[in-house]
Structures are given as C-alpha cells and as structure tokens.
C-alpha cells in the first residue's frame, strides 16, 4: 500500500520541497519557514501582443484671432509666434 503524502502546510506549495532537508522529520503542518518560496515566473503563457501606435492628431496651435477665423487655412499669419491679435482679414 502506497503512502499518501499528507499536507504539510507551506511545504505543499513550496518550490524547494523536492530538495528541502528540513521536511524529513516534519509531522505537523509547517506554518512558517524562512526558506519558503512560492514565487511564479513572470513569463506569460501568451506571446506579447504588438501595440500599433496611432498617429497623433494634428494639434491646433493657432493662437489669438486665428483660432476661429474663417480665412485661417490660406492665411500666412496663423503661425506667428504669440498669435495674431490684430488682423484686417479676420472674419
């Protein structure tokens, strides 16, 4: 008749149970062990999914009157540093 291994507390889930020398004389469940290690590897079962980078939308950097001017698409002043605050062509 084969002996069934009884639950020995932490030992039943320890990664080092096959090489542990402290287990030989244990009769009660182990509740604390300085050598206990149940860490799992960080490797995933699934391969990493490649992320498709989306193009960033063009940000509207127009400042001043150019923000809502109807002529801004053809105007050469819209990229002025600091924005346009006085314009005769504004509509």
C-alpha positions as CSV (number, residue, x, y, z in Angstrom):
1,X,0.0,0.0,0.0
2,X,1.5,3.4,-1.1
3,X,1.7,6.1,1.5
4,X,-0.1,9.3,0.5
5,X,1.8,12.4,1.3
6,X,-0.1,14.4,4.0
7,X,-0.5,18.1,3.7
8,X,2.5,19.7,5.4
9,X,1.2,23.3,5.3
10,X,3.6,25.6,3.4
11,X,5.6,22.7,2.2
12,X,2.8,21.6,-0.1
13,X,3.2,24.7,-2.3
14,X,6.9,25.5,-1.8
15,X,9.1,25.5,-5.0
16,X,12.0,23.9,-3.0
17,X,10.1,21.0,-1.5
18,X,12.0,18.4,-3.6
19,X,15.4,19.5,-2.3
20,X,14.4,20.6,1.2
21,X,16.3,18.9,4.0
22,X,14.0,20.2,6.8
23,X,11.0,18.2,5.6
24,X,12.3,14.8,6.6
25,X,11.3,15.0,10.3
26,X,8.2,17.1,10.0
27,X,5.0,15.6,11.4
28,X,2.9,18.7,11.8
29,X,1.9,21.3,9.2
30,X,4.5,24.0,8.6
31,X,3.1,27.5,9.2
32,X,6.4,29.4,9.0
33,X,9.6,28.8,7.1
34,X,12.4,31.2,6.2
35,X,13.2,29.3,3.1
36,X,9.6,29.2,1.8
37,X,9.4,30.2,-1.9
38,X,6.1,30.0,-3.9
39,X,7.0,32.6,-6.5
40,X,5.9,32.0,-10.0
41,X,7.8,33.1,-13.1
42,X,6.8,36.3,-14.8
43,X,6.8,34.6,-18.2
44,X,3.3,34.8,-19.8
45,X,1.7,31.8,-21.4
46,X,0.6,34.0,-24.3
47,X,3.1,35.8,-26.5
48,X,3.1,39.6,-26.1
49,X,0.7,41.5,-28.4
50,X,2.3,44.1,-30.5
51,X,0.8,47.5,-30.0
52,X,0.0,49.6,-33.1
53,X,0.9,53.2,-32.4
54,X,-1.8,55.5,-33.7
55,X,-0.8,58.7,-35.3
56,X,-1.3,61.7,-33.1
57,X,-3.9,64.0,-34.4
58,X,-2.6,67.4,-35.6
59,X,-3.0,69.8,-32.7
60,X,-4.3,73.2,-33.4
61,X,-1.6,75.6,-32.3
62,X,-3.2,78.7,-33.7
63,X,-3.4,81.5,-31.1
64,X,-5.4,84.7,-30.9
65,X,-7.8,85.6,-33.6
66,X,-6.6,82.7,-35.8
67,X,-8.4,80.2,-33.6
68,X,-11.8,80.9,-35.1
69,X,-11.1,82.9,-38.3
70,X,-12.7,81.6,-41.5
71,X,-9.6,82.7,-43.5
72,X,-7.1,80.8,-41.5
73,X,-6.5,77.9,-44.0
74,X,-5.0,80.3,-46.5
75,X,-3.5,82.9,-44.2
76,X,0.2,83.2,-43.7
77,X,-0.1,84.9,-40.3
78,X,-1.6,82.0,-38.4
79,X,1.8,80.6,-37.4
80,X,3.0,83.9,-35.9
81,X,4.7,83.4,-32.5
82,X,2.4,84.6,-29.8
83,X,-0.6,84.6,-32.0
84,X,-2.3,87.3,-34.0
85,X,-4.3,89.8,-32.0
86,X,-5.0,92.5,-34.6
87,X,-5.9,91.5,-38.2
88,X,-7.7,93.3,-41.0
89,X,-8.6,90.0,-42.8
90,X,-10.3,88.4,-39.7
91,X,-13.8,87.2,-40.3
